[in-house]
Amino acid sequence: MPFLLPSKVTQENAVQLEKDGLLNEATLSTVDCSALIDFDSTVLTVLIAWQKKLLAKDQYISVVNAPEKLKVLAGVYGVSALLGFA
């Protein structure tokens, strides 16, 4: 079962979202972005934090159903490969 991102990820909810993901670490191998509509670069911070946690256990995050805007944002910040977009 994947971890489903909410429709909005901004500075207002990013810290709580990161904590929620870490509490459900087993679901982080697949992060579903299909509901993601309203977001800023904060979502990248959350995804990278989760990726770092998984990499420490030789596991990887798989981000699925990423909106094009998220892929572009990851490219601008140079983290596309880290999140599996490149």
N, CA, C and O of each residue as an XYZ file, in Angstrom:
344
protein
N       0.846     -1.182      0.000
C       0.000      0.000      0.000
C       0.891      1.244      0.000
O       1.748      1.395      0.871
N       0.689      2.132     -0.973
C       1.529      3.340     -1.049
C       1.127      4.394     -0.024
O       0.031      4.368      0.534
N       2.048      5.317      0.201
C       1.760      6.488      1.026
C       1.161      7.531      0.092
O       1.805      7.916     -0.884
N      -0.033      7.990      0.362
C      -0.732      8.940     -0.490
C      -0.500     10.359      0.015
O      -0.881     10.702      1.135
N       0.128     11.176     -0.822
C       0.309     12.583     -0.467
C      -1.043     13.285     -0.514
O      -1.898     12.936     -1.328
N      -1.239     14.274      0.357
C      -2.489     15.042      0.302
C      -2.511     15.961     -0.910
O      -1.521     16.058     -1.635
N      -3.617     16.624     -1.131
C      -3.735     17.513     -2.280
C      -2.891     18.772     -2.119
O      -2.535     19.409     -3.111
N      -2.568     19.134     -0.885
C      -1.787     20.345     -0.629
C      -0.580     20.014      0.240
O      -0.716     19.408      1.303
N       0.599     20.417     -0.222
C       1.826     20.284      0.566
C       2.572     21.608      0.472
O       3.154     21.942     -0.560
N       2.543     22.347      1.566
C       3.237     23.627      1.655
C       3.904     23.708      3.021
O       3.880     22.747      3.789
N       4.490     24.838      3.315
C       5.149     25.025      4.610
C       4.189     24.803      5.764
O       4.608     24.424      6.858
N       2.921     25.034      5.533
C       1.915     24.896      6.593
C       1.768     23.468      7.098
O       1.504     23.262      8.283
N       1.933     22.484      6.232
C       1.710     21.103      6.665
C       2.904     20.178      6.432
O       2.809     18.979      6.697
N       4.001     20.700      5.951
C       5.138     19.847      5.577
C       5.754     19.112      6.762
O       6.070     17.927      6.653
N       5.929     19.785      7.875
C       6.562     19.139      9.034
C       5.701     17.983      9.527
O       6.215     16.903      9.817
N       4.405     18.204      9.623
C       3.514     17.137     10.077
C       3.474     15.991      9.063
O       3.450     14.820      9.442
N       3.467     16.333      7.785
C       3.453     15.308      6.740
C       4.711     14.453      6.803
O       4.643     13.230      6.680
N       5.854     15.095      6.995
C       7.104     14.343      7.107
C       7.044     13.374      8.282
O       7.445     12.217      8.159
N       6.548     13.840      9.407
C       6.411     12.980     10.596
C       5.450     11.822     10.319
O       5.729     10.678     10.678
N       4.326     12.126      9.684
C       3.350     11.080      9.363
C       3.976     10.004      8.481
O       3.755      8.812      8.691
N       4.747     10.428      7.507
C       5.411      9.466      6.631
C       6.391      8.597      7.380
O       6.456      7.389      7.154
N       7.156      9.202      8.274
C       8.140      8.433      9.041
C       7.468      7.472     10.013
O       8.031      6.428     10.341
N       6.273      7.814     10.475
C       5.522      6.895     11.336
C       4.979      5.714     10.541
O       4.722      4.646     11.097
N       4.807      5.911      9.248
C       4.317      4.861      8.349
C       5.405      4.477      7.357
O       5.150      4.320      6.163
N       6.597      4.331      7.861
C       7.778      4.134      7.017
C       7.635      2.980      6.032
O       8.175      3.043      4.928
N       6.930      1.948      6.409
C       6.777      0.792      5.526
C       6.068      1.167      4.227
O       6.259      0.500      3.210
N       5.256      2.217      4.241
C       4.526      2.617      3.035
C       5.325      3.562      2.150
O       4.905      3.862      1.033
N       6.471      4.035      2.632
C       7.226      5.041      1.894
C       7.977      4.506      0.683
O       8.520      5.290     -0.096
N       8.020      3.206      0.509
C       8.710      2.686     -0.672
C       7.993      3.155     -1.941
O       8.610      3.262     -3.001
N       6.691      3.435     -1.833
C       5.942      4.020     -2.940
C       5.132      5.199     -2.415
O       4.295      5.048     -1.525
N       5.394      6.367     -2.978
C       4.668      7.576     -2.602
C       3.818      7.996     -3.797
O       4.339      8.298     -4.871
N       2.522      8.011     -3.596
C       1.568      8.318     -4.659
C       1.212      9.811     -4.614
O       0.716     10.316     -3.607
N       1.472     10.490     -5.713
C       1.216     11.934     -5.803
C      -0.056     12.250     -6.582
O      -0.256     13.398     -6.980
N      -0.906     11.276     -6.805
C      -2.067     11.498     -7.671
C      -3.019     12.561     -7.145
O      -3.725     13.185     -7.937
N      -3.064     12.789     -5.834
C      -3.951     13.813     -5.272
C      -3.288     15.186     -5.198
O      -3.961     16.181     -4.929
N      -1.993     15.253     -5.429
C      -1.223     16.476     -5.243
C      -1.594     17.548     -6.279
O      -1.437     17.349     -7.484
N      -2.089     18.684     -5.782
C      -2.508     19.776     -6.656
C      -1.809     21.078     -6.278
O      -1.234     21.756     -7.130
N      -1.863     21.415     -5.013
C      -1.333     22.692     -4.503
C      -0.054     22.408     -3.722
O      -0.105     21.838     -2.632
N       1.101     22.806     -4.278
C       2.361     22.512     -3.608
C       3.430     23.511     -4.020
O       3.306     24.223     -5.017
N       4.474     23.534     -3.221
C       5.645     24.348     -3.526
C       6.881     23.480     -3.310
O       6.761     22.264     -3.164
N       8.041     24.075     -3.289
C       9.277     23.299     -3.162
C       9.375     22.549     -1.833
O      10.220     21.668     -1.678
N       8.529     22.889     -0.893
C       8.520     22.190      0.390
C       8.270     20.695      0.206
O       8.789     19.882      0.971
N       7.493     20.334     -0.785
C       7.217     18.917     -1.018
C       8.511     18.167     -1.340
O       8.657     16.998     -0.981
N       9.440     18.829     -2.009
C      10.730     18.190     -2.297
C      11.502     17.918     -1.012
O      12.149     16.879     -0.879
N      11.434     18.841     -0.076
C      12.102     18.658      1.220
C      11.576     17.413      1.917
O      12.343     16.626      2.470
N      10.271     17.246      1.885
C       9.651     16.081      2.526
C      10.080     14.792      1.819
O      10.488     13.831      2.471
N       9.990     14.774      0.506
C      10.363     13.574     -0.251
C      11.835     13.214     -0.054
O      12.175     12.038      0.071
N      12.699     14.214     -0.026
C      14.129     13.956      0.168
C      14.402     13.441      1.574
O      15.250     12.569      1.759
N      13.700     13.966      2.559
C      13.871     13.471      3.938
C      13.475     12.000      4.021
O      14.149     11.200      4.671
N      12.384     11.657      3.361
C      11.968     10.248      3.352
C      12.975      9.389      2.599
O      13.303      8.287      3.039
N      13.462      9.881      1.478
C      14.457      9.143      0.693
C      15.707      8.893      1.527
O      16.259      7.792      1.511
N      16.151      9.907      2.248
C      17.345      9.777      3.092
C      17.138      8.690      4.144
O      18.039      7.892      4.399
N      15.968      8.657      4.746
C      15.657      7.644      5.765
C      15.693      6.242      5.150
O      16.242      5.313      5.742
N      15.113      6.098      3.974
C      15.100      4.782      3.322
C      16.493      4.366      2.854
O      16.863      3.198      2.974
N      17.263      5.311      2.323
C      18.607      4.987      1.854
C      19.487      4.462      2.985
O      20.369      3.636      2.750
N      19.259      4.927      4.193
C      20.021      4.444      5.344
C      19.785      2.957      5.576
O      20.569      2.295      6.256
N      18.700      2.436      5.008
C      18.359      1.008      5.131
C      18.499      0.287      3.790
O      17.946     -0.796      3.599
N      19.241      0.896      2.864
C      19.420      0.351      1.516
C      18.096      0.127      0.795
O      17.931     -0.844      0.056
N      17.166      1.035      1.021
C      15.878      1.001      0.336
C      15.726      2.303     -0.439
O      16.457      3.265     -0.207
N      14.783      2.322     -1.349
C      14.593      3.497     -2.199
C      13.136      3.900     -2.248
O      12.232      3.073     -2.127
N      12.936      5.190     -2.428
C      11.587      5.717     -2.574
C      11.206      5.659     -4.057
O      12.038      5.883     -4.935
N       9.970      5.363     -4.306
C       9.440      5.397     -5.668
C       8.275      6.374     -5.662
O       7.267      6.145     -4.993
N       8.416      7.453     -6.401
C       7.376      8.470     -6.476
C       6.564      8.201     -7.736
O       7.098      8.222     -8.845
N       5.270      7.948     -7.558
C       4.407      7.622     -8.697
C       3.331      8.697     -8.864
O       2.971      9.396     -7.917
N       2.840      8.804    -10.076
C       1.779      9.758    -10.413
C       2.166     11.205    -10.092
O       1.333     12.006     -9.667
N       3.429     11.516    -10.302
C       3.918     12.868    -10.024
C       3.422     13.832    -11.093
O       3.547     13.557    -12.287
N       2.861     14.959    -10.670
C       2.454     15.954    -11.662
C       3.678     16.541    -12.369
O       4.771     16.580    -11.802
N       3.491     16.984    -13.577
C       4.602     17.530    -14.364
C       5.301     18.674    -13.624
O       6.524     18.797    -13.676
N       4.522     19.504    -12.939
C       5.099     20.623    -12.196
C       6.092     20.137    -11.137
O       7.110     20.786    -10.899
N       5.804     19.017    -10.513
C       6.716     18.461     -9.503
C       8.004     17.988    -10.159
O       9.089     18.198     -9.617
N       7.896     17.357    -11.310
C       9.085     16.899    -12.036
C       9.960     18.077    -12.459
O      11.186     18.019    -12.364
N       9.316     19.140    -12.925
C      10.058     20.339    -13.330
C      10.745     20.957    -12.118
O      11.913     21.339    -12.189
N      10.025     21.055    -11.015
C      10.582     21.619     -9.791
C      11.782     20.807     -9.314
O      12.793     21.373     -8.898
N      11.671     19.490     -9.373
C      12.784     18.623     -8.976
C      13.989     18.859     -9.890
O      15.132     18.826     -9.433
N      13.735     19.095    -11.171
C      14.818     19.388    -12.104
C      15.509     20.705    -11.791
O      16.735     20.802    -11.841
N      14.718     21.712    -11.469
C      15.270     23.025    -11.126
C      16.172     22.917     -9.901
O      17.218     23.562     -9.840
N      15.773     22.108     -8.933
C      16.544     21.953     -7.699
C      17.621     20.866     -7.804
O      18.382     20.656     -6.860
N      17.686     20.186     -8.933
C      18.738     19.202     -9.153
C      18.549     17.893     -8.390
O      19.525     17.213     -8.075
N      17.310     17.540     -8.094
C      17.060     16.312     -7.329
C      16.223     15.293     -8.106
O      15.691     14.350     -7.521
N      16.110     15.479     -9.405
C      15.307     14.566    -10.213
C      15.759     13.114    -10.086
O      14.941     12.222     -9.860
N      17.048     12.882    -10.231
C      17.578     11.513    -10.163
C      17.364     10.913     -8.781
O      17.053      9.728     -8.661
N      17.526     11.711     -7.747
C      17.356     11.222     -6.379
C      15.927     10.725     -6.149
O      15.702      9.791     -5.380
N      14.972     11.357     -6.821
C      13.581     10.974     -6.642
C      13.072     10.067     -7.755
O      11.885      9.747     -7.808
N      13.961      9.660     -8.634
C      13.589      8.708     -9.684
C      12.866      9.335    -10.862
O      12.164      8.634    -11.591
N      13.017     10.634    -11.069
C      12.353     11.295    -12.190
C      13.243     11.327    -13.435
O      12.760     11.640    -14.523
N      14.512     11.014    -13.296
C      15.413     11.109    -14.446
C      15.978      9.753    -14.806
O      16.758      9.641    -15.752
